[in-house]
Amino acid sequence: MSLSDLPAIKPTKGALFLSATALATMVFFYTQRKENDLKSSKK
């Protein structure tokens, strides 16, 4: 089996969308936690 037999590996729009959504979710939770830490430290 040669490499030319394999289909060209390209990320589908669905995969890109999923990874972008996961990244955005991680960033969102990270910033939320940072804000909560700042609020709790002011008490």
URKA-V731391 format. One record per residue. RES is the residue in one letter. PSI is psi in whole degrees, -180 to 180 (* if undefined). OMEGA is omega as a letter, one per 20 degrees, with the letter a starting at -180 (none if undefined). NEAR is the number of other ideal C-beta (glycine too) atoms within 10 Angstrom. Layout:
BEGIN
res:RES psi:PSI omega:OMEGA near:NEAR
res:RES psi:PSI omega:OMEGA near:NEAR
END
This chain:
BEGIN
res:M psi:125 omega:a near:5
res:S psi:166 omega:a near:5
res:L psi:-30 omega:a near:5
res:S psi:-19 omega:r near:6
res:D psi:-27 omega:a near:6
res:L psi:144 omega:r near:8
res:P psi:150 omega:r near:5
res:A psi:128 omega:a near:5
res:I psi:110 omega:r near:5
res:K psi:135 omega:r near:7
res:P psi:131 omega:r near:10
res:T psi:165 omega:r near:8
res:K psi:-35 omega:r near:8
res:G psi:-43 omega:a near:8
res:A psi:-42 omega:r near:10
res:L psi:-42 omega:r near:10
res:F psi:-44 omega:a near:11
res:L psi:-45 omega:a near:12
res:S psi:-39 omega:r near:11
res:A psi:-41 omega:r near:10
res:T psi:-43 omega:r near:10
res:A psi:-42 omega:r near:10
res:L psi:-46 omega:r near:10
res:A psi:-40 omega:r near:10
res:T psi:-43 omega:r near:10
res:M psi:-46 omega:a near:10
res:V psi:-42 omega:a near:10
res:F psi:-50 omega:a near:10
res:F psi:-36 omega:a near:10
res:Y psi:-45 omega:a near:10
res:T psi:-39 omega:r near:10
res:Q psi:-42 omega:a near:10
res:R psi:-39 omega:r near:10
res:K psi:-45 omega:a near:10
res:E psi:-41 omega:r near:10
res:N psi:-39 omega:r near:10
res:D psi:-41 omega:a near:10
res:L psi:-43 omega:a near:9
res:K psi:-43 omega:a near:9
res:S psi:-29 omega:a near:8
res:S psi:-22 omega:a near:7
res:K psi:-23 omega:a near:6
res:K psi:* omega:none near:4
END
